[in-house]
Amino acid sequence: MTADLKPAPRIVNRELLALMGLEHDCCEVTGRMGPLHLHHVLFRSHGGDDNRNNILVIHSSLHHDYHRGDRNAQVLIGTHVRDHRPDIIQYITSKTTAGYAEAW
């Protein structure tokens, strides 16, 4: 089963969207099925881009909660990245100034 990914308007790499949809049929963080979104871990406004090492496939409700500033959602995503996505930590470290990835 392929994921029901809703492309965010800022993600322009359609090949990446297709690949992420094939790899994930549930939220990477919670395992919840349902509408999925692609979340830039390092926001584009902070120098992030459409690199698969910068994107999590997460449930739409978790995505909305994160961007509303819900601390529980932020901790949940941060903990997942720390524990399961060393590629994202490496990506953030390579794209940002010293100390940003550690503080994040």
C-alpha positions as CSV (number, residue, x, y, z in Angstrom):
1,M,0.0,0.0,0.0
2,T,1.4,3.4,-0.9
3,A,1.0,6.4,1.4
4,D,-1.6,9.1,0.9
5,L,1.0,11.9,0.8
6,K,-0.2,15.4,0.5
7,P,2.6,17.4,-1.1
8,A,3.4,20.6,0.6
9,P,3.5,23.5,-1.8
10,R,7.1,24.1,-1.1
11,I,8.3,20.6,-2.0
12,V,9.1,20.8,-5.7
13,N,11.0,17.6,-6.1
14,R,8.3,15.2,-7.5
15,E,10.7,12.3,-7.6
16,L,11.4,12.6,-3.9
17,L,7.7,12.8,-3.2
18,A,7.1,9.6,-5.1
19,L,10.0,7.8,-3.4
20,M,8.9,8.9,0.1
21,G,5.4,7.7,-0.7
22,L,6.6,4.3,-1.7
23,E,8.8,3.9,1.3
24,H,6.2,4.9,4.0
25,D,2.6,3.9,4.4
26,C,2.4,5.3,8.0
27,C,3.9,8.0,10.2
28,E,7.6,7.5,10.8
29,V,7.2,8.9,14.3
30,T,4.0,7.4,15.6
31,G,3.2,4.5,13.2
32,R,-0.2,6.0,12.7
33,M,-2.0,5.4,9.4
34,G,-3.9,8.1,7.7
35,P,-3.1,11.3,5.8
36,L,0.6,11.8,5.7
37,H,2.6,15.0,5.2
38,L,6.3,15.6,4.4
39,H,7.9,17.6,7.1
40,H,11.2,19.6,6.6
41,V,13.2,19.1,9.7
42,L,15.5,22.0,8.9
43,F,13.0,24.5,7.5
44,R,13.6,26.0,4.1
45,S,13.7,29.4,5.7
46,H,16.7,28.2,7.7
47,G,18.6,26.8,4.7
48,G,17.0,23.3,4.4
49,D,15.9,21.9,1.1
50,D,14.1,19.0,-0.4
51,N,16.7,16.4,0.5
52,R,15.4,13.1,1.8
53,N,17.8,13.5,4.7
54,N,15.8,16.6,5.7
55,I,12.3,15.1,5.5
56,L,10.2,13.1,7.8
57,V,6.9,11.4,6.7
58,I,4.5,12.2,9.5
59,H,0.8,12.1,10.2
60,S,-1.0,15.3,9.2
61,S,-2.3,15.9,12.8
62,L,1.3,15.6,14.2
63,H,2.5,18.0,11.5
64,H,-0.2,20.5,12.3
65,D,0.5,20.2,16.1
66,Y,4.2,20.7,15.5
67,H,3.7,23.9,13.5
68,R,1.2,25.2,16.0
69,G,4.0,25.1,18.6
70,D,2.7,22.0,20.5
71,R,5.6,21.1,22.8
72,N,4.7,17.4,23.0
73,A,4.7,17.1,19.2
74,Q,8.1,18.9,19.0
75,V,9.6,16.7,21.6
76,L,8.2,13.6,19.9
77,I,9.7,14.5,16.5
78,G,13.0,15.6,18.0
79,T,13.3,12.4,20.0
80,H,12.5,10.3,16.9
81,V,15.1,12.2,14.9
82,R,17.7,11.8,17.6
83,D,17.1,8.1,18.1
84,H,16.2,6.9,14.6
85,R,17.4,9.3,12.0
86,P,21.2,10.0,12.3
87,D,21.1,11.0,8.6
88,I,19.0,14.0,9.5
89,I,21.4,15.0,12.3
90,Q,24.3,14.7,9.9
91,Y,22.4,16.8,7.3
92,I,21.6,19.5,9.8
93,T,25.2,19.6,11.0
94,S,26.5,20.0,7.5
95,K,24.0,22.8,6.6
96,T,24.2,24.9,9.8
97,T,26.6,26.7,12.0
98,A,28.4,25.0,14.8
99,G,26.1,24.1,17.7
100,Y,22.8,24.4,15.9
101,A,22.3,20.6,15.5
102,E,23.2,20.0,19.1
103,A,20.9,22.7,20.4
104,W,18.1,21.5,18.1
